[in-house]
């Protein structure tokens, strides 16, 4: 089968997810990647810029040029298209409309309450957490495949240490990882006197979180601002601390465990689907907060005292870090090896069938999406005009009852 993947395609979590699926299927099928370019390109990077990769046109978000995308589908005789985090539904519906012979699948990650039903337009779905599966099990071809990681790639020898525990935390490119809470807890609790905190970020953490990083070294905090390919910097730490507020999967949790690091993380799904008291510590949730963009699941804000308690446990038991590390690594090899999911992935892609969709239904949906885009474009244009003209325009719309 000729399978095409549509995804962001550079050093970030979503691309690693797609890459794992693509690598698994490449052993039996011919695979292609349409690199959706809403964020950035990885052209020239030998890890990502491969012969089977086509770089999409630069558009905002997950928007795709239909004509460019259609040419890619036709030129490569694609039989199945698998979308990763495709928020813009228009190319999916256009593919359904003009190429009904192509099977369409989706990796489930981002959805709002008002968009859950949109997933009916896919022939099959893959959920890698129980939490996602609980929302989409109504779909006739929804597959629950527990996530895993490359336990051979994520296996590292740690740097030598002076005996003090080194906590490692990945900021990545997002403010949702609980980094601000972690830094505050580490400093105010005095943990910095007995341990070290290493932060790895791909963005300017000062701008991202609005904090002053100039005095990090005074509190035994090391900041690494760089984009590092897998297996990353897990060798620099002993314990992975991750008080994240929200995760689709939580890739770094799997990677850290595979590298032999016990994990301290938030006691909420999907994190607590993976971490337990044998391989880490779960931080109690202080409160839940709705996310501004209306994402289906709320943010879980961890309890600071619980976070400090979890970190203090490893400081107080630093002499046992070797045993903790072995336990984490053994657990990952036994329970979290992505290679063990191969048969489940193949079943989803090979055995799922084309679903007969109501053509009038997806044509209606397509018209609705296009109408909404025209309205948004019109508003964006009006917002560029002088304030006096905007006032006149909106006043007359109100008078007309529109």
N, C-alpha and C positions, 0 to 999 in steps of 0.2 A: 504494500500500500504506500502511496505517496502522501506524506503527512506534512502540513504546514503549520507552524507555530507563529502566533501574533503576540508580540510582547515588547516591553521595554528591554533594551539589550546593552547593558553596560554594568559596571561594578555596583550592583545593588541587589537587595533581597529578591525582588520580583523576577529579575533576570536569572538568578541562581535557581529559583523554582522551575522556570521554563527549561533551563539547561539540564536539570536533572531528568525531567520528563523526556526531553529530546534525546539525551544520551541513552536512556533506557530503551527507547523505541528504535534508535538507529541500528541496533544489532540485527533487527529483522525487517526494518522498513527504510525507505528512502525519505529523509527528513529535510525540511527547508525552514528557514526563519525569516519572517517579515518583521524587521526591527522597527517597531513603532517609535517615532522620534519626537515625542512631545517634550522630553526633558533634555536629552543630550545624545550625541553619537559616540560610538567607540571606534570610529574609523581609524585604521592604522594600528589598532591594538590587536596583536596576534591571538590573544585569548578569545576575542569576540568577533573580529573581522575575518570571517572564514568564507570559503567559496560558496557555501550553501546559504549565505546571509544576504538578504536584500534590504537596503536601507530605505525606510519609508520617507515621504516628504515631511519637512518640518512644519507641524501643525500643533495647536495647543492641546494640552491634556491627552486624551486617548483618541482624538479625532484622526481619521484616516482618509486620504484621497481615494475615493472609490475607483476612479479610472485607473490610477496607478496600482491599486490593490488588485483590481480585476485582472489586469495584465499579468500580474505576478501569479495569480491562481491559474490562469489559462496557460501561460508560458511553461509552467512547471507541472501541468496536468495534476494539480492537487486534488486528491480525493477526500481528504479530511482536513478541516481547519480547526485548530485548537486555540482559543483566545485566553489570554491571561490578563485579568483585571481590566476588561474592556468596558469602561463606563459609558462610552458613547455607543448606543445600540444601533445607530443607523447603518454602519457597514455590515453588521450581522444580519439585519433585515434585508438589506440589498442583496447580500449573498444568498439568503433564503429565497428571495424573489427571482433573481436572475440565474442562479445555479442550484436548482432544487436537488440536483444529483449529488451535491457535496454534503457530506456529513459534518455537522458543526458541534464542537464540544467546548466546555468552559471549565477553567479552574475557578472555584468559588473563593472569593476573598472579600471584595468590597460590595456592599449592598445596603440599601436603606429600606425602611418598611414599605415605602411606595414603589420600590424597584424589585422586590423579591419576585413578584409575579412575572416580571420581564424575562426571567430565566426559562420560562416555558418555551421560548423560541429556540432554545438549544436542544439538540438531539440527546446529548448526555452531559452530565455534570460530574465533576470530581471534587469531593470534600475531603480535606486532609486532617480535619479535626472533628471531634464529636459535636462541638458547638455549632459549626457550620452545617453539619449533617442534620442536626435537630431542626433546622429551619427549612431545609430543602429535601427532606425525605419524601415529600409529596410528589416530587418529579418522578416520572415512570422509569427513568434511567439515571438515577443518582447513585454514585458509587462512593462509599466511605473507604478511603485508603489512608491509614494512619501515616503521617509524615515520618521521614527518616532522613539520615544524612550519610554522606560518603565517609564511612568510618576509617577507610584507608587514607584518604586525603587529610581528614581532620584527626591527626594523631601526631603529637609533638613532644619533644623533649624540652622540659622547662629550663629557663635560665637559672643559674645558681643564685642563691639568696643568702641573706645574713640571718635567716631563721624567722624573721617577721613575716606574717601573712601579707601577701600582695593581692588585693582585690582588683579585679579587672572588669571594666564596664565598656560596652560598645554603644556609643551615641548614634553611630550611623549618620543618617541625614534627617533625623526627625526629633522634634521636641517632646514626643510622647513617651520616651523611654524612662521617664522618671529621673533623669539626670540631675535636675535641679534639686529634687528631694534628697537624692543620694549625696550630693556635695554638701548640702546643708547639714544633713545628719552626720556625715563623716567628720565635719569640722566641729560642730557644736557639742557632739558627744565626747570629743577628745580621742576618738579612735585613731586619729592621725599620729598620736604619740606612740602607739604600739603597732601600727600597721601602715601599709602604703596603698594608695588608690591610683590606678592607672586608667585614664580615659582615652579611648580611641574614637576620633570623630572624622568624618569626611567633609564637614563644613565648619565655618567659623562659629565655635561654640559661644563666644561672647555675644555675637549678634543674634544667634539662634535663641539663646535663653536670656539675654539681657543681663549678663553677669560680668564681673571683673575677674579676669583670669590672671592678672599680674601677680597676685599673691598666692597662687596655687602651690608653688614650691615651699612656701612658709608652712604649709599644712600637709606636706608630704604627698602632694598630688602631682602626678606626671601626666602631661597632656601630649598626646600624639595626634597631630592633624595631618592626615595623609590617606590616600586611597591605596589600600594594600590588598592584592589578590589573595584568594584562598591558598593556604589555610589561615591567613591573617596573623594576628598578634597574640593568640591565646597562650603561646609559650612564655609570655611575659608575666602571667599571673598564676595564682594558686587557686583562687575561688572566684567564680563568676557571679557578680552581683548585678541584678537586673530588675529594679522595682518598676517595671513597665506599666503604663496605664492602659495600654490596648495593644493587642496583637492579632494578626490573622492566623499565623502559625507560631511565630517566635523562633525563626531559624537559628539565631545565635545560641539559644538554649540547647538545641540539639548538638550544635558544633562544639560548644564548650564542654558538654558532658562527654562527647566523643574524644576530646582532648584531655580527658581525665580531670575535669574541674567540677567540683560540687557546685550547685547553682542555688543562689538565693533569689527568689522571685515572688511576684505577687500571687496570692492565693485566690486566683480566679481563672476561669477558662480563657484560652486553652492552655495556659501555663501549668495549671495543676493537673492537666491531663498527662503531663510528662514528668514533672518533678514531684518527688515525695520525700519523706523524712530519711529514707535510706541514701539518697543521693543529693540532698540539699536541705534548704529551709524555705518554708512558704510564709510570706509576710501577710498578715491580716489586712483586710481592706477597711480603710477609715470611712470612705463614702464613695458613692457612684455619682458621676456627673455626665449630663448629656453632652454630646459633641456638637459643635456649631454647625457642621455640615449634614447633620441628621443621620449619621451612620447608625446602623441597626442596633449595635451594642454600645452601652455607655462606657465612659472612661472609669477605671477603677483606681482611686487614689489610695495609696498604701498608708498604713499607720507607721509613723516615724519611729515610735518606741519599738514596735515589732521588727522594723528594719534593723535598728541598732542592735537589738537582742540577737537577731540572726547573724549579724556580722561579728558580734562579740563572741558568739559561740565558737567560731573558727579561730579567733585570736586566742581565746582561752585554751583551745585544744590544738594549738599549732603543731605540737609534737606528733599528732596523729594524721597530719595532712597527707602523708604517703598512703595510708590505708584509705582515707577518704577519696583520694585520687584514683586508686585502683578500683574502688567500688563504683565510681562514676563511669570509668572507662569500660568496665565489665558490663555494666547495665546498658551502655550505649551499643556495644557490640552485640549483646544478646537481644535487645529490644528495639533499637533505633536504627538499624542498618538498612539504608534505602535499597540495597541490592536484594534484600529479602522481600521487597514489595514488587519485584519485576513481574511476577505472574499476575498480580492484581491489576497492575497498569496495563498489561497486554490484554487482559480480559475486557477492561473498560473500552479500550481503543478498538480492539478487533471484533468483539462480540456485540457491542452496542449496535443498534440498527437506526436507520433513518425513520424518524417519526413523521407521520402524515399531519401536517400543520394546516390549520384553517387559514387559507390564503386571505380571505377578507379581514381576518383578525390582524395579521401582521401588516397588511397594506394600511389599515386604519392606524395602527401604531406608527408606521413609517410617516404617514401624513402628519400625525400629531407631533412627532419629534421635529420634523422639518418646520412646522408652523412655530413651534417653541423657539427654534433656532433663529428664525426670521425676526421674531419679536425681540429676542435678546440682542440681535445685531442692530435692530432699529434703536433700541434703548442705548446701546453703546455709542451709536452715532450721535444721538441727541445729547448725550452726556459730554460730547466734545464741543458742543456749541456754546456760545456765550450764555451767561446766567440769565440775562434778560429774555433771550429767545427760548431757553428752556422753560422759564416761567410762563411765557405766553403759550407755548405748546401744551404744557400740562394743564394749564387753566382751561384752555379750550377743549381738551379731552374730557375734563370733568363736567363742563357745561353740556357737552354732547352725550354725557352718560357712558363714556367708554373707558 
